[in-house]
Protein backbone atom coordinates (compact mmCIF):
# COMPACT_ATOMS: atom_id res chain seq x y z
CA UNK A 1 0.00 0.00 0.00
CA UNK A 2 1.42 3.35 -1.04
CA UNK A 3 1.10 5.77 1.89
CA UNK A 4 1.45 8.84 -0.34
CA UNK A 5 -1.78 7.96 -2.12
CA UNK A 6 -3.64 7.33 1.12
CA UNK A 7 -2.56 10.62 2.78
CA UNK A 8 -5.73 12.57 1.77
CA UNK A 9 -7.92 9.76 3.07
CA UNK A 10 -6.01 9.54 6.35
CA UNK A 11 -6.01 13.33 6.73
CA UNK A 12 -9.77 13.46 6.21
CA UNK A 13 -10.24 10.61 8.65
CA UNK A 14 -8.11 12.38 11.27
CA UNK A 15 -10.01 15.62 10.66
CA UNK A 16 -13.25 13.78 11.26
CA UNK A 17 -12.05 12.60 14.68
CA UNK A 18 -10.81 16.09 15.58
CA UNK A 19 -14.19 17.56 14.69
CA UNK A 20 -12.91 19.41 11.62
CA UNK A 21 -14.73 19.27 8.28
CA UNK A 22 -13.90 16.28 6.17
CA UNK A 23 -16.55 16.80 3.51
CA UNK A 24 -15.47 19.58 1.16
CA UNK A 25 -18.78 19.52 -0.69
CA UNK A 26 -19.97 22.49 1.38
CA UNK A 27 -19.10 24.90 -1.43
CA UNK A 28 -21.08 27.96 -0.38
CA UNK A 29 -20.65 31.50 -1.68
CA UNK A 30 -18.65 32.35 1.46
CA UNK A 31 -16.25 29.46 0.83
CA UNK A 32 -15.88 30.46 -2.84
CA UNK A 33 -14.93 34.00 -1.79
CA UNK A 34 -12.54 32.58 0.77
CA UNK A 35 -10.88 30.41 -1.89
CA UNK A 36 -10.38 33.49 -4.08
CA UNK A 37 -8.95 35.43 -1.13
CA UNK A 38 -6.53 32.58 -0.38
CA UNK A 39 -5.33 32.55 -4.00
CA UNK A 40 -4.89 36.35 -3.93
CA UNK A 41 -2.93 36.06 -0.68
CA UNK A 42 -0.77 33.38 -2.28
CA UNK A 43 -0.08 35.66 -5.26
CA UNK A 44 0.96 38.44 -2.88
CA UNK A 45 3.35 36.11 -1.05
CA UNK A 46 4.69 34.82 -4.37
CA UNK A 47 5.39 38.37 -5.58
CA UNK A 48 7.34 39.04 -2.41
CA UNK A 49 9.45 35.86 -2.33
CA UNK A 50 9.24 34.57 -5.94
CA UNK A 51 9.10 30.97 -4.74
CA UNK A 52 6.72 28.28 -5.96
CA UNK A 53 4.86 26.62 -4.30
CA UNK A 54 3.87 29.14 -1.64
CA UNK A 55 3.67 27.87 1.94
CA UNK A 56 0.64 28.99 3.94
CA UNK A 57 -0.51 28.29 7.48
CA UNK A 58 -4.12 27.69 8.42
CA UNK A 59 -3.91 29.64 11.69
CA UNK A 60 -2.28 32.65 10.02
CA UNK A 61 -4.91 32.71 7.27
CA UNK A 62 -7.72 32.35 9.80
CA UNK A 63 -6.35 35.34 11.71
CA UNK A 64 -5.75 37.40 8.56
CA UNK A 65 -9.22 36.77 7.09
CA UNK A 66 -11.03 36.67 10.46
CA UNK A 67 -12.39 33.23 9.66
CA UNK A 68 -12.50 29.98 11.55
CA UNK A 69 -9.76 27.45 10.84
CA UNK A 70 -12.56 25.06 9.85
CA UNK A 71 -13.61 27.34 6.95
CA UNK A 72 -9.98 27.82 5.89
CA UNK A 73 -9.43 24.05 5.82
CA UNK A 74 -12.66 23.55 3.87
CA UNK A 75 -11.54 26.12 1.29
CA UNK A 76 -8.08 24.53 1.08
CA UNK A 77 -9.59 21.07 0.57
CA UNK A 78 -11.61 22.42 -2.35
CA UNK A 79 -8.48 24.10 -3.74
CA UNK A 80 -6.67 20.78 -3.34
CA UNK A 81 -9.33 19.04 -5.40
CA UNK A 82 -8.81 21.67 -8.11
CA UNK A 83 -5.04 21.18 -8.02
CA UNK A 84 -4.16 24.56 -6.45
CA UNK A 85 -3.32 23.40 -2.92
CA UNK A 86 -1.45 20.47 -1.42
CA UNK A 87 -1.16 19.24 2.12
CA UNK A 88 2.20 18.90 3.80
CA UNK A 89 3.12 16.35 6.41
CA UNK A 90 2.86 19.09 9.04
CA UNK A 91 -0.50 19.87 10.57
CA UNK A 92 -1.84 23.28 9.53
CA UNK A 93 0.76 23.88 6.82
CA UNK A 94 -0.20 23.74 3.15
CA UNK A 95 1.45 24.43 -0.18
CA UNK A 96 -0.36 26.70 -2.58
CA UNK A 97 0.39 26.80 -6.30
CA UNK A 98 -0.49 30.23 -7.62
CA UNK A 99 -0.38 31.51 -11.17
CA UNK A 100 2.13 34.37 -11.32
CA UNK A 101 0.56 37.60 -12.49
CA UNK A 102 3.69 39.15 -14.05
CA UNK A 103 6.98 37.55 -14.83
CA UNK A 104 10.21 39.33 -13.97
CA UNK A 105 10.87 40.01 -17.64
CA UNK A 106 7.59 41.89 -18.02
CA UNK A 107 8.35 44.00 -14.94
CA UNK A 108 11.88 44.78 -16.15
CA UNK A 109 10.58 45.64 -19.62
CA UNK A 110 7.96 47.98 -18.16
CA UNK A 111 10.69 49.76 -16.15
CA UNK A 112 12.85 50.09 -19.26
CA UNK A 113 9.89 51.58 -21.14
CA UNK A 114 9.43 54.16 -18.38
CA UNK A 115 13.10 55.17 -18.57
CA UNK A 116 12.85 55.86 -22.28
CA UNK A 117 10.00 58.34 -21.76
Secondary structure, 3 states (H helix, E strand, C coil): CCHHHHHHHHHHHHHHHHCCCCCCCCCCHHHHHHHHHHHHHHHHHHHHHCCCCEEEEHHHHHHHHCCCHHHHHHHHHHHHHHCCEEECCCCCEEEECCCCCCCHHHHHHHHHHHHCC
